[in-house]
Amino acid sequence: MHLRIFDSAERDLEDGYHFYERQSQGLGIYFLDSLYSDIDSRLFFAVIHRKVFGHYRLLARRFPFAVSYQS
């Protein structure tokens, strides 16, 4: 399955990393690890998520973020 992360999404991940890293050293890395793990889980649970504005929405487990994708 092909995965493409848009530039705007990469910037959101970078912004989230910097935000959480300012809260506590190492939390930014944990944030990225958690989000990438959630994104990887999409391979197993694709299209079981709710559709919002024409895209599936995967809610991150540990952080207030969502991932939108198409099947």
LINBEL-V903725 format. One record per residue. N is the residue number from 1. RES is the residue in three letters. PHI is phi in whole degrees, 0 to 359 (none if undefined). D_CENTER is the distance of its C-alpha to the mean C-alpha in Angstrom with 2 decimals. Layout:
N RES PHI D_CENTER
N RES PHI D_CENTER
This chain:
1 MET none 16.86
2 HIS 274 15.81
3 LEU 236 12.32
4 ARG 233 12.25
5 ILE 257 9.76
6 PHE 291 11.74
7 ASP 304 13.27
8 SER 296 12.21
9 ALA 290 8.44
10 GLU 298 9.60
11 ARG 295 11.66
12 ASP 299 9.16
13 LEU 295 7.54
14 GLU 296 11.28
15 ASP 298 12.34
16 GLY 297 10.17
17 TYR 303 11.58
18 HIS 296 15.00
19 PHE 300 14.94
20 TYR 288 14.33
21 GLU 293 16.65
22 ARG 291 19.27
23 GLN 288 19.12
24 SER 197 19.86
25 GLN 300 20.25
26 GLY 96 17.81
27 LEU 290 15.25
28 GLY 297 13.23
29 ILE 295 13.23
30 TYR 298 12.36
31 PHE 302 9.30
32 LEU 298 8.16
33 ASP 302 9.62
34 SER 295 8.00
35 LEU 293 4.29
36 TYR 294 6.14
37 SER 295 8.24
38 ASP 297 6.25
39 ILE 296 5.64
40 ASP 297 9.29
41 SER 295 10.40
42 ARG 302 10.08
43 LEU 298 13.16
44 PHE 270 15.08
45 PHE 241 14.20
46 ALA 301 13.85
47 VAL 59 15.55
48 ILE 265 16.10
49 HIS 276 13.68
50 ARG 290 15.28
51 LYS 272 15.91
52 VAL 228 15.57
53 PHE 53 17.36
54 GLY 84 17.66
55 HIS 234 14.06
56 TYR 285 12.48
57 ARG 239 9.94
58 LEU 258 7.84
59 LEU 274 7.76
60 ALA 297 6.15
61 ARG 284 9.46
62 ARG 249 10.36
63 PHE 227 9.04
64 PRO 282 9.56
65 PHE 226 6.29
66 ALA 228 5.74
67 VAL 243 4.69
68 SER 259 8.26
69 TYR 209 10.18
70 GLN 246 13.86
71 SER 272 15.77
